[in-house]
Amino acid sequence: MEHTQESENFPKEEERTEGRSRGRGRGEGRDRERSRDRDSADKEFVEKLVKLNRTAKVVKGGRRFSFSALTVIGDRKGNVGYGFGKANDVSEAIRKSIEKAKRNMIPLPVKNGTIPHEIIGTFKASRVLLKPACSGTGIIAGGPVRAIMEAGGVTDVLSKSIGAASQYNVLKATFNCISKMLDARTIAKNRGKPLKEFWG
């Protein structure tokens, strides 16, 4: 009899599991709402993390780690930018790099899903060759070049990295290509000719 009286004081197993599931459901709902807010805020830009580097400084108490992030962002409509951020935390370094990238965006000319013409860009010991490609080719590129093309909305392009393979230098060389590209719309406007004469 004593045993049955004691067991009546405790909540039943079903009640306990229901309480747990109810609590978990509430938390999940809040997480879903937060993720929806983040998605709606980030839909404007595509963010690509090109490189994340960790450095350690030896001090009296041990080691202090710091992180640097190289990020590319774009709106997939012909605008791209890059940023480099440093911080003691990974998420903070990425956030800083994205903020800098948003301030340094430049237009990327896109013609039928590819670039308008062949071009070579250089930065220090790195050289990048970009060539237009026919529809269905895809992005034949790797590393920073692929990230930039995807973020800018290019679907077909051929590329070759020549010289130093440092990701930062290759990224700068690619942006050098973009800055030198001729936009058919701008040229047609300056010459006072229709766009069809340039693009056919």
Helices and strands as residue ranges (DSSP letters): H 2-9, H 13-42, E 46-59, E 62-74, E 79-87, H 90-103, E 106-107, E 119-123, E 126-132, E 139-140, H 144-152, E 157-163, H 167-180, H 184-191, H 196-199
